[in-house]
């Protein structure tokens, strides 16, 4: 199944969905229409119970995403808020998410990566965040996401000093979870996606929800225990235990 719109594409193959930023002539920067397209695709993904993994990537071989389209900032006063709402929506997707960074990431493009659970980058890529260079304060939710994921010192290097970081350092600081040659990107992303797609979806969603609460310092243990209890009383767990004993591949239904 596939649904293609100008600018941002959604494709679905079996249990894996892929959203592709398809504006290579503009370094995959996103205007208001593109942001709405991406949000609409996220709604489709979240509502499709057959899906197990979401991949977010860009087209072209130079840039993953250059963030918000700067030529709209003056004309559209709420633009930065719309971008912030989009990254929050991506971060809240219940499925495990993989950002396949096919090239460099600039500005808000770097935050799209941070909103995903895994970030697989390519050798030679670089990253910088330019708001300080143009007099813009980066959205508050984005600053929070940078600090929670990368820590205070790295966030200050990126936001206040507007430093440019390259592939190996991006891996060392934890921005990238994996670093591969560009020719290997598609295969590595698919291998990870297919592996996770074969796991129990209730367990994946439960653990993602709980660890994100922990990371944000917002763990509600009572609620988290209920989430874990539902997972541990599921048919999927019984299937997993049976297949472990029978030495066969499990067939999880998400129930």
C-alpha atoms as an extended CHARMM CRD file, in Angstrom:
* protein
*
       255  EXT
         1         1  UNK       CA              0.0000000000        0.0000000000        0.0000000000  PROA      1               0.0000000000
         2         2  UNK       CA              1.2300000000        3.5210000000       -0.6560000000  PROA      2               0.0000000000
         3         3  UNK       CA             -0.1370000000        7.0220000000       -0.4600000000  PROA      3               0.0000000000
         4         4  UNK       CA              1.9080000000        9.7320000000       -2.1050000000  PROA      4               0.0000000000
         5         5  UNK       CA              1.4610000000       13.4690000000       -1.7460000000  PROA      5               0.0000000000
         6         6  UNK       CA              3.6790000000       16.2540000000       -2.9630000000  PROA      6               0.0000000000
         7         7  UNK       CA              6.4940000000       16.9200000000       -0.5420000000  PROA      7               0.0000000000
         8         8  UNK       CA              6.0480000000       14.1230000000        1.9930000000  PROA      8               0.0000000000
         9         9  UNK       CA              5.3270000000       10.4860000000        1.1200000000  PROA      9               0.0000000000
        10        10  UNK       CA              3.8850000000        7.6230000000        3.1110000000  PROA      10              0.0000000000
        11        11  UNK       CA              4.4260000000        4.0270000000        2.0600000000  PROA      11              0.0000000000
        12        12  UNK       CA              3.3910000000        0.8630000000        3.8690000000  PROA      12              0.0000000000
        13        13  UNK       CA              4.8630000000       -2.5600000000        3.2410000000  PROA      13              0.0000000000
        14        14  UNK       CA              3.5380000000       -5.3990000000        5.3830000000  PROA      14              0.0000000000
        15        15  UNK       CA              3.8920000000       -4.1450000000        8.9920000000  PROA      15              0.0000000000
        16        16  UNK       CA              6.4430000000       -1.3840000000        8.3470000000  PROA      16              0.0000000000
        17        17  UNK       CA              5.5010000000        2.2120000000        7.4620000000  PROA      17              0.0000000000
        18        18  UNK       CA              7.9400000000        4.6850000000        5.9100000000  PROA      18              0.0000000000
        19        19  UNK       CA              7.5400000000        8.4560000000        5.7880000000  PROA      19              0.0000000000
        20        20  UNK       CA              9.8750000000       10.1120000000        3.2700000000  PROA      20              0.0000000000
        21        21  UNK       CA             10.6350000000       13.8260000000        3.1070000000  PROA      21              0.0000000000
        22        22  UNK       CA             10.7050000000       14.2940000000       -0.6390000000  PROA      22              0.0000000000
        23        23  UNK       CA             11.8220000000       17.8840000000       -1.3020000000  PROA      23              0.0000000000
        24        24  UNK       CA             15.4990000000       17.3150000000       -2.2260000000  PROA      24              0.0000000000
        25        25  UNK       CA             15.7370000000       20.5200000000       -4.2420000000  PROA      25              0.0000000000
        26        26  UNK       CA             15.1470000000       22.4010000000       -0.9610000000  PROA      26              0.0000000000
        27        27  UNK       CA             17.2410000000       20.0550000000        1.1850000000  PROA      27              0.0000000000
        28        28  UNK       CA             13.9820000000       18.4970000000        2.4210000000  PROA      28              0.0000000000
        29        29  UNK       CA             13.1010000000       21.6240000000        4.3970000000  PROA      29              0.0000000000
        30        30  UNK       CA              9.4490000000       21.6930000000        5.4540000000  PROA      30              0.0000000000
        31        31  UNK       CA              6.8990000000       24.4180000000        4.8530000000  PROA      31              0.0000000000
        32        32  UNK       CA              3.4800000000       24.6050000000        6.4580000000  PROA      32              0.0000000000
        33        33  UNK       CA              1.8700000000       22.2990000000        3.9060000000  PROA      33              0.0000000000
        34        34  UNK       CA              4.6280000000       19.7080000000        4.3110000000  PROA      34              0.0000000000
        35        35  UNK       CA              4.2510000000       19.7860000000        8.0920000000  PROA      35              0.0000000000
        36        36  UNK       CA              0.5200000000       19.1320000000        7.7540000000  PROA      36              0.0000000000
        37        37  UNK       CA              1.1990000000       16.2580000000        5.3580000000  PROA      37              0.0000000000
        38        38  UNK       CA              3.6070000000       14.6850000000        7.8190000000  PROA      38              0.0000000000
        39        39  UNK       CA              1.1330000000       15.0660000000       10.6800000000  PROA      39              0.0000000000
        40        40  UNK       CA             -1.6280000000       13.4980000000        8.5670000000  PROA      40              0.0000000000
        41        41  UNK       CA              0.6410000000       10.5480000000        7.7890000000  PROA      41              0.0000000000
        42        42  UNK       CA              1.3920000000       10.1120000000       11.4920000000  PROA      42              0.0000000000
        43        43  UNK       CA             -2.3500000000        9.9180000000       12.1450000000  PROA      43              0.0000000000
        44        44  UNK       CA             -2.6850000000        7.1470000000        9.5300000000  PROA      44              0.0000000000
        45        45  UNK       CA              0.2250000000        5.2390000000       11.0590000000  PROA      45              0.0000000000
        46        46  UNK       CA             -1.1030000000        5.5310000000       14.6050000000  PROA      46              0.0000000000
        47        47  UNK       CA             -4.5670000000        4.3460000000       13.5920000000  PROA      47              0.0000000000
        48        48  UNK       CA             -3.3820000000        1.2940000000       11.6170000000  PROA      48              0.0000000000
        49        49  UNK       CA             -3.2070000000       -1.5320000000       14.1730000000  PROA      49              0.0000000000
        50        50  UNK       CA             -1.4120000000       -3.8360000000       11.7320000000  PROA      50              0.0000000000
        51        51  UNK       CA              1.7150000000       -1.6630000000       11.7670000000  PROA      51              0.0000000000
        52        52  UNK       CA              4.6940000000       -2.5000000000       13.9730000000  PROA      52              0.0000000000
        53        53  UNK       CA              7.4670000000       -0.0120000000       13.0470000000  PROA      53              0.0000000000
        54        54  UNK       CA              7.7430000000        3.4850000000       11.5490000000  PROA      54              0.0000000000
        55        55  UNK       CA             10.7630000000        4.6620000000        9.5150000000  PROA      55              0.0000000000
        56        56  UNK       CA             11.3330000000        8.3670000000        8.8010000000  PROA      56              0.0000000000
        57        57  UNK       CA             13.8400000000        9.2710000000        6.0960000000  PROA      57              0.0000000000
        58        58  UNK       CA             14.6400000000       11.8010000000        3.3670000000  PROA      58              0.0000000000
        59        59  UNK       CA             15.2040000000       11.6480000000       -0.3630000000  PROA      59              0.0000000000
        60        60  UNK       CA             18.4870000000       12.4960000000       -2.0410000000  PROA      60              0.0000000000
        61        61  UNK       CA             22.0170000000       11.7200000000       -0.9450000000  PROA      61              0.0000000000
        62        62  UNK       CA             23.0780000000       15.0070000000        0.6760000000  PROA      62              0.0000000000
        63        63  UNK       CA             20.5350000000       16.1800000000        3.2320000000  PROA      63              0.0000000000
        64        64  UNK       CA             18.1010000000       14.3670000000        5.4910000000  PROA      64              0.0000000000
        65        65  UNK       CA             16.2690000000       17.5570000000        6.4470000000  PROA      65              0.0000000000
        66        66  UNK       CA             17.1210000000       21.2480000000        6.7390000000  PROA      66              0.0000000000
        67        67  UNK       CA             14.3070000000       21.8640000000        9.2170000000  PROA      67              0.0000000000
        68        68  UNK       CA             11.6960000000       24.5780000000        8.8060000000  PROA      68              0.0000000000
        69        69  UNK       CA             11.5550000000       26.4650000000        5.5260000000  PROA      69              0.0000000000
        70        70  UNK       CA             13.0770000000       29.8270000000        6.4620000000  PROA      70              0.0000000000
        71        71  UNK       CA             11.2550000000       31.6980000000        3.7020000000  PROA      71              0.0000000000
        72        72  UNK       CA              7.9810000000       31.1350000000        5.6020000000  PROA      72              0.0000000000
        73        73  UNK       CA              9.1050000000       32.2880000000        9.0180000000  PROA      73              0.0000000000
        74        74  UNK       CA              8.2480000000       35.9310000000        8.4140000000  PROA      74              0.0000000000
        75        75  UNK       CA              4.9880000000       35.2880000000        6.5790000000  PROA      75              0.0000000000
        76        76  UNK       CA              3.6120000000       32.6630000000        8.9390000000  PROA      76              0.0000000000
        77        77  UNK       CA              3.8260000000       33.7390000000       12.5580000000  PROA      77              0.0000000000
        78        78  UNK       CA              2.6930000000       30.3920000000       13.9510000000  PROA      78              0.0000000000
        79        79  UNK       CA              5.0860000000       28.3650000000       11.8160000000  PROA      79              0.0000000000
        80        80  UNK       CA              7.5480000000       27.5070000000       14.5740000000  PROA      80              0.0000000000
        81        81  UNK       CA              4.6780000000       26.3450000000       16.7970000000  PROA      81              0.0000000000
        82        82  UNK       CA              3.4030000000       24.0810000000       14.0300000000  PROA      82              0.0000000000
        83        83  UNK       CA              6.8440000000       22.5420000000       13.6510000000  PROA      83              0.0000000000
        84        84  UNK       CA              7.0100000000       21.9990000000       17.4130000000  PROA      84              0.0000000000
        85        85  UNK       CA              3.5950000000       20.3450000000       17.3940000000  PROA      85              0.0000000000
        86        86  UNK       CA              4.7730000000       18.0460000000       14.6030000000  PROA      86              0.0000000000
        87        87  UNK       CA              7.8860000000       16.8890000000       16.4700000000  PROA      87              0.0000000000
        88        88  UNK       CA              5.8070000000       16.2930000000       19.6020000000  PROA      88              0.0000000000
        89        89  UNK       CA              3.4100000000       14.2110000000       17.5290000000  PROA      89              0.0000000000
        90        90  UNK       CA              6.2620000000       12.1620000000       16.1000000000  PROA      90              0.0000000000
        91        91  UNK       CA              7.7820000000       11.6100000000       19.5380000000  PROA      91              0.0000000000
        92        92  UNK       CA              4.3970000000       10.4280000000       20.8340000000  PROA      92              0.0000000000
        93        93  UNK       CA              3.9520000000        7.7000000000       18.1890000000  PROA      93              0.0000000000
        94        94  UNK       CA              3.3860000000        4.4690000000       20.1080000000  PROA      94              0.0000000000
        95        95  UNK       CA              5.3090000000        2.3220000000       17.6120000000  PROA      95              0.0000000000
        96        96  UNK       CA              9.0950000000        2.0610000000       17.6970000000  PROA      96              0.0000000000
        97        97  UNK       CA             10.4780000000        4.6680000000       15.2760000000  PROA      97              0.0000000000
        98        98  UNK       CA             13.6830000000        4.7170000000       13.2340000000  PROA      98              0.0000000000
        99        99  UNK       CA             15.1310000000        7.8530000000       11.6540000000  PROA      99              0.0000000000
       100       100  UNK       CA             17.2130000000        6.9040000000        8.6110000000  PROA      100             0.0000000000
       101       101  UNK       CA             19.4060000000        9.9750000000        8.1420000000  PROA      101             0.0000000000
       102       102  UNK       CA             20.3600000000        9.7250000000        4.4750000000  PROA      102             0.0000000000
       103       103  UNK       CA             22.4820000000       12.8770000000        4.7980000000  PROA      103             0.0000000000
       104       104  UNK       CA             23.1210000000       15.9050000000        6.9660000000  PROA      104             0.0000000000
       105       105  UNK       CA             20.5900000000       17.4100000000        9.3650000000  PROA      105             0.0000000000
       106       106  UNK       CA             20.1860000000       21.1310000000       10.0200000000  PROA      106             0.0000000000
       107       107  UNK       CA             17.9970000000       23.0700000000       12.4330000000  PROA      107             0.0000000000
       108       108  UNK       CA             14.6940000000       21.3670000000       13.0970000000  PROA      108             0.0000000000
       109       109  UNK       CA             15.7870000000       18.4600000000       10.9270000000  PROA      109             0.0000000000
       110       110  UNK       CA             18.0720000000       17.4160000000       13.7530000000  PROA      110             0.0000000000
       111       111  UNK       CA             15.1000000000       17.4310000000       16.1310000000  PROA      111             0.0000000000
       112       112  UNK       CA             13.0530000000       15.1840000000       13.8530000000  PROA      112             0.0000000000
       113       113  UNK       CA             15.8190000000       12.6550000000       14.4230000000  PROA      113             0.0000000000
       114       114  UNK       CA             15.6890000000       13.1820000000       18.1880000000  PROA      114             0.0000000000
       115       115  UNK       CA             11.9330000000       12.5710000000       18.1490000000  PROA      115             0.0000000000
       116       116  UNK       CA             12.6110000000        9.0250000000       16.9110000000  PROA      116             0.0000000000
       117       117  UNK       CA             13.7570000000        6.0820000000       19.0210000000  PROA      117             0.0000000000
       118       118  UNK       CA             16.6960000000        5.1480000000       16.8010000000  PROA      118             0.0000000000
       119       119  UNK       CA             18.8590000000        7.2980000000       14.5220000000  PROA      119             0.0000000000
       120       120  UNK       CA             20.9150000000        5.5690000000       11.8520000000  PROA      120             0.0000000000
       121       121  UNK       CA             23.2280000000        8.0390000000       10.1240000000  PROA      121             0.0000000000
       122       122  UNK       CA             25.6380000000        7.8660000000        7.2010000000  PROA      122             0.0000000000
       123       123  UNK       CA             29.3570000000        8.5190000000        7.1980000000  PROA      123             0.0000000000
       124       124  UNK       CA             30.1960000000       12.0530000000        6.0760000000  PROA      124             0.0000000000
       125       125  UNK       CA             27.0180000000       13.5990000000        7.4840000000  PROA      125             0.0000000000
       126       126  UNK       CA             27.0860000000       16.7070000000        9.6380000000  PROA      126             0.0000000000
       127       127  UNK       CA             24.6830000000       18.5440000000       11.8880000000  PROA      127             0.0000000000
       128       128  UNK       CA             24.2200000000       22.0760000000       13.1380000000  PROA      128             0.0000000000
       129       129  UNK       CA             21.3640000000       24.1370000000       14.5760000000  PROA      129             0.0000000000
       130       130  UNK       CA             21.4000000000       27.8000000000       13.4270000000  PROA      130             0.0000000000
       131       131  UNK       CA             18.7720000000       29.7650000000       15.4540000000  PROA      131             0.0000000000
       132       132  UNK       CA             21.3770000000       31.8330000000       17.3320000000  PROA      132             0.0000000000
       133       133  UNK       CA             22.8770000000       32.8710000000       13.9830000000  PROA      133             0.0000000000
       134       134  UNK       CA             19.6020000000       34.4500000000       12.8440000000  PROA      134             0.0000000000
       135       135  UNK       CA             18.1720000000       35.7190000000       16.1470000000  PROA      135             0.0000000000
       136       136  UNK       CA             15.5680000000       32.9970000000       16.7070000000  PROA      136             0.0000000000
       137       137  UNK       CA             14.8960000000       31.2510000000       20.0260000000  PROA      137             0.0000000000
       138       138  UNK       CA             14.4320000000       27.5540000000       19.3240000000  PROA      138             0.0000000000
       139       139  UNK       CA             10.9950000000       26.2020000000       20.4050000000  PROA      139             0.0000000000
       140       140  UNK       CA             10.8510000000       25.3030000000       24.0930000000  PROA      140             0.0000000000
       141       141  UNK       CA              9.7180000000       21.7110000000       23.5530000000  PROA      141             0.0000000000
       142       142  UNK       CA             12.6430000000       21.2050000000       21.1950000000  PROA      142             0.0000000000
       143       143  UNK       CA             15.1620000000       22.5920000000       23.6920000000  PROA      143             0.0000000000
       144       144  UNK       CA             13.7400000000       20.2170000000       26.2800000000  PROA      144             0.0000000000
       145       145  UNK       CA             14.1030000000       17.2870000000       23.8510000000  PROA      145             0.0000000000
       146       146  UNK       CA             17.7490000000       18.1440000000       23.1320000000  PROA      146             0.0000000000
       147       147  UNK       CA             18.5970000000       18.3730000000       26.8480000000  PROA      147             0.0000000000
       148       148  UNK       CA             16.7690000000       15.1550000000       27.7570000000  PROA      148             0.0000000000
       149       149  UNK       CA             18.4420000000       13.1850000000       24.9640000000  PROA      149             0.0000000000
       150       150  UNK       CA             21.8930000000       14.7390000000       24.6450000000  PROA      150             0.0000000000
       151       151  UNK       CA             22.4580000000       16.5040000000       27.9710000000  PROA      151             0.0000000000
       152       152  UNK       CA             23.0190000000       20.1350000000       28.9130000000  PROA      152             0.0000000000
       153       153  UNK       CA             26.6110000000       20.5670000000       27.6940000000  PROA      153             0.0000000000
       154       154  UNK       CA             25.9560000000       19.1960000000       24.1880000000  PROA      154             0.0000000000
       155       155  UNK       CA             22.7440000000       21.2160000000       23.9020000000  PROA      155             0.0000000000
       156       156  UNK       CA             24.6480000000       24.4050000000       24.7050000000  PROA      156             0.0000000000
       157       157  UNK       CA             27.2790000000       23.5360000000       22.1110000000  PROA      157             0.0000000000
       158       158  UNK       CA             24.5710000000       23.0870000000       19.4980000000  PROA      158             0.0000000000
       159       159  UNK       CA             22.2510000000       25.9340000000       20.4580000000  PROA      159             0.0000000000
       160       160  UNK       CA             24.4320000000       28.6780000000       21.9650000000  PROA      160             0.0000000000
       161       161  UNK       CA             27.7280000000       28.0650000000       20.1560000000  PROA      161             0.0000000000
       162       162  UNK       CA             25.9500000000       26.7210000000       17.0500000000  PROA      162             0.0000000000
       163       163  UNK       CA             28.7700000000       24.2180000000       16.5730000000  PROA      163             0.0000000000
       164       164  UNK       CA             28.8400000000       21.9030000000       13.5930000000  PROA      164             0.0000000000
       165       165  UNK       CA             29.2370000000       18.2460000000       14.5850000000  PROA      165             0.0000000000
       166       166  UNK       CA             30.2210000000       15.4400000000       12.2360000000  PROA      166             0.0000000000
       167       167  UNK       CA             29.4660000000       11.7460000000       11.9160000000  PROA      167             0.0000000000
       168       168  UNK       CA             31.8300000000       10.1230000000       14.4300000000  PROA      168             0.0000000000
       169       169  UNK       CA             31.1910000000       12.7540000000       17.0930000000  PROA      169             0.0000000000
       170       170  UNK       CA             27.4360000000       12.4740000000       16.5420000000  PROA      170             0.0000000000
       171       171  UNK       CA             27.7700000000        8.7770000000       17.3070000000  PROA      171             0.0000000000
       172       172  UNK       CA             29.9820000000        9.4330000000       20.3410000000  PROA      172             0.0000000000
       173       173  UNK       CA             27.5680000000       11.9120000000       21.9490000000  PROA      173             0.0000000000
       174       174  UNK       CA             24.5750000000        9.6460000000       21.4330000000  PROA      174             0.0000000000
       175       175  UNK       CA             22.8260000000       11.6270000000       18.7340000000  PROA      175             0.0000000000
       176       176  UNK       CA             23.3160000000        8.7090000000       16.3550000000  PROA      176             0.0000000000
       177       177  UNK       CA             22.5690000000        5.2170000000       17.5930000000  PROA      177             0.0000000000
       178       178  UNK       CA             24.2220000000        3.6780000000       14.5150000000  PROA      178             0.0000000000
       179       179  UNK       CA             26.6430000000        4.9630000000       11.8390000000  PROA      179             0.0000000000
       180       180  UNK       CA             26.9680000000        3.2040000000        8.4760000000  PROA      180             0.0000000000
       181       181  UNK       CA             28.2700000000        3.7320000000        4.9600000000  PROA      181             0.0000000000
       182       182  UNK       CA             25.6120000000        5.3610000000        2.7780000000  PROA      182             0.0000000000
       183       183  UNK       CA             25.4220000000        2.2360000000        0.6020000000  PROA      183             0.0000000000
       184       184  UNK       CA             24.4820000000        0.1940000000        3.6740000000  PROA      184             0.0000000000
       185       185  UNK       CA             21.8200000000        2.5260000000        5.0650000000  PROA      185             0.0000000000
       186       186  UNK       CA             18.7410000000        0.9450000000        3.5030000000  PROA      186             0.0000000000
       187       187  UNK       CA             19.7470000000       -2.6090000000        4.4230000000  PROA      187             0.0000000000
       188       188  UNK       CA             20.6710000000       -1.7110000000        8.0130000000  PROA      188             0.0000000000
       189       189  UNK       CA             17.4360000000        0.2050000000        8.5360000000  PROA      189             0.0000000000
       190       190  UNK       CA             15.3370000000       -2.6010000000        7.0760000000  PROA      190             0.0000000000
       191       191  UNK       CA             17.1270000000       -5.2230000000        9.1490000000  PROA      191             0.0000000000
       192       192  UNK       CA             16.4050000000       -3.3340000000       12.3790000000  PROA      192             0.0000000000
       193       193  UNK       CA             12.8090000000       -2.5760000000       11.3600000000  PROA      193             0.0000000000
       194       194  UNK       CA             12.0450000000       -6.1670000000       10.4020000000  PROA      194             0.0000000000
       195       195  UNK       CA             13.6100000000       -7.5080000000       13.5820000000  PROA      195             0.0000000000
       196       196  UNK       CA             11.4920000000       -5.2220000000       15.7730000000  PROA      196             0.0000000000
       197       197  UNK       CA              8.3980000000       -5.8930000000       13.6480000000  PROA      197             0.0000000000
       198       198  UNK       CA              8.6820000000       -9.5300000000       14.7090000000  PROA      198             0.0000000000
       199       199  UNK       CA              8.5730000000       -8.7090000000       18.4200000000  PROA      199             0.0000000000
       200       200  UNK       CA              5.4460000000       -8.5040000000       20.5710000000  PROA      200             0.0000000000
       201       201  UNK       CA              3.8130000000       -5.1180000000       19.8330000000  PROA      201             0.0000000000
       202       202  UNK       CA              2.1830000000       -4.7450000000       23.2560000000  PROA      202             0.0000000000
       203       203  UNK       CA              5.5160000000       -5.2310000000       24.9920000000  PROA      203             0.0000000000
       204       204  UNK       CA              7.2510000000       -2.8020000000       22.6220000000  PROA      204             0.0000000000
       205       205  UNK       CA              4.6290000000       -0.0980000000       23.1260000000  PROA      205             0.0000000000
       206       206  UNK       CA              4.4850000000       -0.6260000000       26.8880000000  PROA      206             0.0000000000
       207       207  UNK       CA              8.2350000000       -0.3580000000       27.3710000000  PROA      207             0.0000000000
       208       208  UNK       CA              8.5310000000        2.6420000000       25.0640000000  PROA      208             0.0000000000
       209       209  UNK       CA              5.8200000000        4.4950000000       26.9730000000  PROA      209             0.0000000000
       210       210  UNK       CA              7.3590000000        3.7260000000       30.3550000000  PROA      210             0.0000000000
       211       211  UNK       CA             10.9830000000        4.5500000000       29.5000000000  PROA      211             0.0000000000
       212       212  UNK       CA              9.9150000000        7.8490000000       27.9410000000  PROA      212             0.0000000000
       213       213  UNK       CA              8.1370000000        8.7600000000       31.1640000000  PROA      213             0.0000000000
       214       214  UNK       CA             11.2880000000        7.8940000000       33.0980000000  PROA      214             0.0000000000
       215       215  UNK       CA             13.4930000000        9.9640000000       30.7810000000  PROA      215             0.0000000000
       216       216  UNK       CA             11.2170000000       12.9850000000       31.1790000000  PROA      216             0.0000000000
       217       217  UNK       CA             11.1070000000       12.6180000000       34.9620000000  PROA      217             0.0000000000
       218       218  UNK       CA              7.3570000000       12.0170000000       34.7480000000  PROA      218             0.0000000000
       219       219  UNK       CA              7.0580000000        8.3690000000       35.7570000000  PROA      219             0.0000000000
       220       220  UNK       CA              3.6750000000        7.5300000000       37.2500000000  PROA      220             0.0000000000
       221       221  UNK       CA              4.4600000000        4.1480000000       38.8090000000  PROA      221             0.0000000000
       222       222  UNK       CA              0.8340000000        3.2530000000       39.3530000000  PROA      222             0.0000000000
       223       223  UNK       CA             -0.0110000000        3.9040000000       35.7230000000  PROA      223             0.0000000000
       224       224  UNK       CA              3.2020000000        2.2370000000       34.5270000000  PROA      224             0.0000000000
       225       225  UNK       CA              2.4440000000       -0.8970000000       36.5490000000  PROA      225             0.0000000000
       226       226  UNK       CA             -1.0000000000       -1.0840000000       34.9580000000  PROA      226             0.0000000000
       227       227  UNK       CA              0.5740000000       -0.8100000000       31.5000000000  PROA      227             0.0000000000
       228       228  UNK       CA              3.0440000000       -3.5800000000       32.3510000000  PROA      228             0.0000000000
       229       229  UNK       CA              0.2940000000       -5.7340000000       33.8970000000  PROA      229             0.0000000000
       230       230  UNK       CA             -1.8380000000       -5.5070000000       30.7550000000  PROA      230             0.0000000000
       231       231  UNK       CA              1.1430000000       -6.5840000000       28.6760000000  PROA      231             0.0000000000
       232       232  UNK       CA              2.0420000000       -9.4280000000       31.0260000000  PROA      232             0.0000000000
       233       233  UNK       CA             -1.5310000000      -10.7570000000       31.0020000000  PROA      233             0.0000000000
       234       234  UNK       CA             -1.7260000000      -10.7260000000       27.2120000000  PROA      234             0.0000000000
       235       235  UNK       CA             -2.1920000000      -13.5410000000       24.7270000000  PROA      235             0.0000000000
       236       236  UNK       CA              1.0660000000      -12.3980000000       23.1560000000  PROA      236             0.0000000000
       237       237  UNK       CA              3.0060000000      -13.3420000000       26.2900000000  PROA      237             0.0000000000
       238       238  UNK       CA              1.3920000000      -16.7740000000       26.3250000000  PROA      238             0.0000000000
       239       239  UNK       CA              2.3280000000      -17.1650000000       22.6530000000  PROA      239             0.0000000000
       240       240  UNK       CA              5.8810000000      -16.1200000000       23.4240000000  PROA      240             0.0000000000
       241       241  UNK       CA              6.1780000000      -18.6450000000       26.2580000000  PROA      241             0.0000000000
       242       242  UNK       CA              4.7110000000      -21.4310000000       24.1070000000  PROA      242             0.0000000000
       243       243  UNK       CA              7.0330000000      -20.7490000000       21.1930000000  PROA      243             0.0000000000
       244       244  UNK       CA             10.0530000000      -20.6160000000       23.4800000000  PROA      244             0.0000000000
       245       245  UNK       CA              9.1770000000      -24.1140000000       24.6870000000  PROA      245             0.0000000000
       246       246  UNK       CA              8.2770000000      -25.3580000000       21.1910000000  PROA      246             0.0000000000
       247       247  UNK       CA             11.3400000000      -23.7100000000       19.5780000000  PROA      247             0.0000000000
       248       248  UNK       CA              9.3730000000      -21.9830000000       16.8170000000  PROA      248             0.0000000000
       249       249  UNK       CA              8.8600000000      -18.4000000000       15.6920000000  PROA      249             0.0000000000
       250       250  UNK       CA              6.0470000000      -16.6260000000       17.5650000000  PROA      250             0.0000000000
       251       251  UNK       CA              3.0430000000      -15.0950000000       15.8400000000  PROA      251             0.0000000000
       252       252  UNK       CA              2.0620000000      -12.0320000000       17.8470000000  PROA      252             0.0000000000
       253       253  UNK       CA             -1.3290000000      -10.3670000000       17.3860000000  PROA      253             0.0000000000
       254       254  UNK       CA             -1.0460000000       -7.4260000000       19.7620000000  PROA      254             0.0000000000
       255       255  UNK       CA             -3.6920000000       -8.8460000000       22.0830000000  PROA      255             0.0000000000
